[in-house]
Structures are given as structure tokens and as C-alpha cells.
């Protein structure tokens, strides 16, 4: 699939914590090199659930977890890989719209505003 991605796609998306994405991204870089394509010509994004404490994450789901500064550091690892966009799924942030919005506001003020 990576050969087709490298040949035809303008974007690459993955799920995972920074370690998982680093492994997958390494395979993408190798595939780009084999096809004589600069990986920087491809928009790269990643999805992961965020647990700032109290937000349930189903077992086995990739996540960023810890204190706000730890999550900032984890997001920084994506940047070091060359990831262009972080996509925040919100379905684990609360059972109601109000609860999700509260968690999003907390993430914005405690994590995203620090980037």
C-alpha cells in the first residue's frame, strides 16, 4: 500500500502515539526514498486520543496521556517527525456535547496554547 501511497497520494494519515507513528513514518520515508520522492512533498497527519486525566480511552487505542506538559512533549515528537497536522478525535472526551466542549477548552488552554 505504501508504494501506491508514495506514487499517487498527496497526503498520508496514521493513528498512533509518537512511537507508533515514528515506526510507520520510517516505513513511509523508506518507501519515498525507494521511489525517489521527497517525503516533504506529502502532507502528513496523525490521529490519537488524548487523556488529560479523567477522559476514558478504550484499551488498545493509541493515546497521548499525562500532564499537560507531557502531552505538549508528545505532540512535539510528532513535529520532529515532520507531521503537519494533529487530528483530535473527540468521541472519548465526554458523553454529552457540553462535556466534550469542556474537555476541548481544557486541552486548548492547558496544552494547545502552549505549542
N, C-alpha and C positions, 0 to 999 in steps of 0.2 A: 504494500500500500504506500510506503514511503516513496518508492520510485515514481509512482503516479502523482503523489503529492508534490514532489520536487519538480516534476516535469510540467504539471498543469495548474497547480494551485498558487494563489497569491497569498493565502492565509493558512496557518496551522494552529490548531487548538488542542489543548490537552487538559486533563484533570490531574490534580495531584499536589502533594506537598512539595516543597522545593527539592528534596532529594529524589522523589519520583520523577519530577519534571526534568531535573538535571540528567537523569539516565535517558529519558525519552528524547530530550533535546540533543543529547550527544549522538543518538542514532540519526536524528534529523540532520545534524551538521555533517555527519559522515556521508549520508545519502546525498546531500548537496555537493559535497566535495567530489564524490564519485561522478556526479552529473555535471561538474564544472559550473555549479551555480553558487552565487554568493548568498548565504543564508540570510544576510541582512536585507535582501530584496523581498523577503517574505514577512508579512505581518504575523506576529506570534502572540497568542493569548493563552491564558490559563484560567481554569476554574478551580476553586476549592471552597469548602465550607469553612466558616470562621467561628471559633468558640472563644469568646472573650470571658467565659465563665458563665455557667448557667444556660447556655444555649446547647440543647442536646444535638449531638451528631451521631447518626446511626453507626454501629460498629462496621469497620471496614471502609468507611468513606474517607477520602482524603480531606485533611483539615489543616488549618492553621490554628494553633491553640496556645494559650499562655497569657501573660500580661500584655498590656498594650505595647510596651517596648519590645517584647519578644516577637509579637506579630509584625511590628514595623521591621524588625531584623529579618524575619522570614520573607516578607514582601521584598526587602532589599536583595535577597538572594535571587528572586525572580529577575529583578532588574539586572543583576550581574550576569545572568544568562542571556540577556538580550530580549526578554519578554516585553512586549509592547503594551499589553493590556491585561488587567486582572478583572475577571468577571466574578461578581459576588452573588451566588445563589442565595435566596432569602427564605426558602421554604423551611429551614430549620430554625429561623430566628423568632418564631412565635406562632401561636395558633390563630391569632387574630391580626388584622391589619394594624391595629393600634400597637400591639406587642412588637410586631416586626418593625414598625416605624421607630419605636423607642430604641430597639437594638441597633437599627441603622444610624440613628442620631448618635448613639453612644460610640459606635465604630467610627463615625465621621469625626467626632470631637477628640476621641482618645487615640485613634490610630491614623486614619487617612489624612487628617490635618497636620500630622507630624511628618508626612512624607515630603 
